[in-house]
Amino acid sequence: MSGPQHQPKVTEREARQVAEAAREQDWRKPSFAKELFLGRFRLDLIHPHPMPATEQAQRGEEFLAKLRDFCETKIDGALIEREARIPDAVIDGLKELGALGMKIDTKYGGLGLTQVYYNKALALVGSVSPAVGALLSAHQSIGLPQPLKQFGTPEQKETYLPRLARTDISAFLLTEPDVGSDPARLATTAVPDGDEYVIDGVKLWTTNGVVADLMVVMARVPKSEGHKGGITAFIVEAGSDGVTVENRNAFMGLRGLENGVTRFHRVRVPAANRIGPEGAGLKIALTTLNTGRLSLPAMCVGAGKWCLKIAREWTSVREQWGKPVAHHEAVGAKISFIAATTFALEAVVDLSSQMADEDRNDIRIEAALAKLYGSEMAWLIADELVQIRGGRGYETAESLAARGERGVPAEQLLRDLRINRIFEGSTEIMHLLIAREAVDAHLAVAGDIIDPDKSLGDKAKAGAQAGVFYARWLPKLVAGPGRLPGAYGSFHPTGHADLSTHLRYVERTSRKLARSTFYAMSRWQGRMETKQGFLGRIVDIGAELFAMSAACVRAELLRSTGDHGREAYQLADVFCRQSRIRVEELFGRLWTNTDDLDHKVVKGVLSGTYTWLEDGIIDPSGDGPWIADATPGPSARENVHRPIR
Ligand SMILES: Cc1cc2nc3c(=O)[nH]c(=O)nc-3n(C[C@H](O)[C@H](O)[C@H](O)COP(=O)(O)OP(=O)(O)OC[C@H]3O[C@@H](n4cnc5c(N)ncnc54)[C@H](O)[C@@H]3O)c2cc1C
């Protein structure tokens, strides 16, 4: 039995340093979103909307047709929800279709789909069963195929990609009982022993872990002679001696998810199974997520489309107070929000994915924004659908069907979507991650001024450099095409809504956003990184501006290709108007908020000043430990691993 995990003690500063070291520092290609945060609206980087090559589109469409047929005839989402399990036949069928290898190159037996079509496939599968969508996405977006593709050796690719394309399910294991958003605390170790490493530790919430054949495991290699050490990624066979799945976890939603607690007890892994060098594990994980992050918002797009369909069908037949509920203004506003936001979400995901395929731009911020915005907005959309459905929105599909009504799983969707705001980077962490990139230009020139560890001499030097940078940069933020009435005129074709006015707004607002960031940097300097309320709002404004830009560019694409151009312009117009209201509110809250007061309340809550407010209730959770001891308990020995072959 391995002993309790030795949890490294980590300060906030050290945690940030680990995150910083894992960050990709260079910007080799242009980035639309980075420019946006700097006050430069580079419409040319996203317009005209990039398009897939004909051959890629054809291959993608052919696969989607087969997948649609499979989903319609072979996947019973209600059964998966009821039994909290994906039937083996579904997984076998997906394997036969090649769905495990959607993103794997054809030379390794995969389908070689583009990011655009991979996302469309996930949205399709996720619409019939979010749990199946999550299985495929965990396997391909964060599981082994992507890090192997980007960082694997030729031998590793030859050995594993054919298996991963056809038969083997993979899982990604980073989280531990004591390691969530903060990987600096990672306690699983991989100790070098000759030409092997010996892995010990416990991994929590391993999606696919219960059924996986192969795993990417993040473990800490201790520093020693000949070993640089650090957090490192390993390929581990799930059937290796010493690997045990101790629990199958159950959640609020995604009931079919095969998610477990995986223990490693003296698991021997050949050094040849290390992905990249020692210490590169987190960088590999983050780089994998650059495009991997697009899967989750893609499934949010699918959720939005389904909500729109149900909202349309239900509100036109449900009559109350003398007319269909759709015609009551309060319900109508929700329908309009669902339609407009779904249009914008699809625009964001398709644009980012297409840019990922083209590989002309750096899309790491766009993908992060898509994850953040998609997960937050899809949650709001599903919540509005539940409201529109009234009491039926709260009733389970099974209960609805049992009493003879259509089994609409609106409450299930809400439960299934909730996790998107937590995993693959929680909303709070996404805010910090994107804010870090948004202020990167400032830190690059002024970083030493605000770093408490730098000498006065370094600070003076940085001050001079910053002076030169800002003398050139700030004046550019005063004026731009957004102030000219005729700018972006091609976005106001005759007979269509006027989108040029929204693009002008985006241009003006991106300059205002950059100015606000600059003021905040000058005001708070080194404390800027602690101003999470402010930074979160800056990022949310950026997300809205990106969504508005994407919506306008998509509308123009649809107009130019003759596909519903007028309606697309209308949806983009209403989305931009709704989005502008949110942006103005966020700007208002940049400087008028309760952030400082909230700090005081938090102190009061934590010191027990308000415990009287908790009187009059019973806490059903009792007083057990908050975090399980990593040492296995008596009931934790059973191996619940469920191999599917
Ligand atoms: C269903 C499910 C599937 C999962 N699948 C996988 C998987 O396949 N592989 C894997 O490795 N992990 C997986 N996870 C783990 C998931 O990625 C983590 O839950 C997530 O990273 C958050 O970590 P945590 O839950 O420990 O929260 P914590 O890190 O403990 O955070 C608690 C709260 O504090 C906030 N917070 C934390 N740090 C900061 C900060 N610096 N500033 C502001 N706010 C902060 C968080 O946003 C959150 O609101 C899964 C989790 C679930 C529930």
The ligand as a Gaussian input file, in Angstrom:
#p B3LYP/6-31G(d) Opt

LIG

0 1
 C      -17.478000      15.690000     -13.780000
 C      -16.048000      16.076000     -13.689000
 C      -15.142000      15.627000     -14.638000
 C      -13.787000      15.952000     -14.536000
 N      -12.895000      15.414000     -15.420000
 C      -11.563000      15.569000     -15.202000
 C      -10.593000      14.843000     -15.976000
 O      -10.937000      14.091000     -16.876000
 N       -9.288000      15.004000     -15.676000
 C       -8.857000      15.834000     -14.685000
 O       -7.653000      15.930000     -14.471000
 N       -9.746000      16.554000     -13.940000
 C      -11.084000      16.429000     -14.168000
 N      -11.995000      17.112000     -13.406000
 C      -11.518000      18.078000     -12.431000
 C      -11.839000      19.511000     -12.816000
 O      -11.019000      19.910000     -13.858000
 C      -11.712000      20.349000     -11.533000
 O      -12.893000      20.139000     -10.796000
 C      -11.505000      21.805000     -11.812000
 O      -10.234000      22.011000     -12.327000
 C      -11.647000      22.650000     -10.542000
 O      -10.865000      22.147000      -9.510000
 P      -11.519000      21.852000      -8.092000
 O      -12.796000      21.166000      -8.316000
 O      -10.527000      21.170000      -7.232000
 O      -11.839000      23.283000      -7.502000
 P      -10.856000      24.217000      -6.659000
 O       -9.588000      24.430000      -7.407000
 O      -10.770000      23.702000      -5.267000
 O      -11.666000      25.572000      -6.677000
 C      -12.796000      25.841000      -5.850000
 C      -13.377000      27.180000      -6.282000
 O      -12.396000      28.208000      -6.133000
 C      -12.164000      28.849000      -7.386000
 N      -10.733000      29.158000      -7.467000
 C       -9.688000      28.313000      -7.329000
 N       -8.519000      28.969000      -7.472000
 C       -8.835000      30.266000      -7.702000
 C       -8.076000      31.440000      -7.946000
 N       -6.739000      31.438000      -7.995000
 N       -8.744000      32.600000      -8.155000
 C      -10.097000      32.636000      -8.157000
 N      -10.866000      31.566000      -7.934000
 C      -10.248000      30.393000      -7.709000
 C      -12.606000      27.858000      -8.439000
 O      -12.978000      28.485000      -9.653000
 C      -13.801000      27.218000      -7.748000
 O      -14.907000      28.051000      -7.909000
 C      -13.348000      16.800000     -13.497000
 C      -14.269000      17.275000     -12.546000
 C      -15.589000      16.908000     -12.618000
 C      -16.525000      17.369000     -11.546000

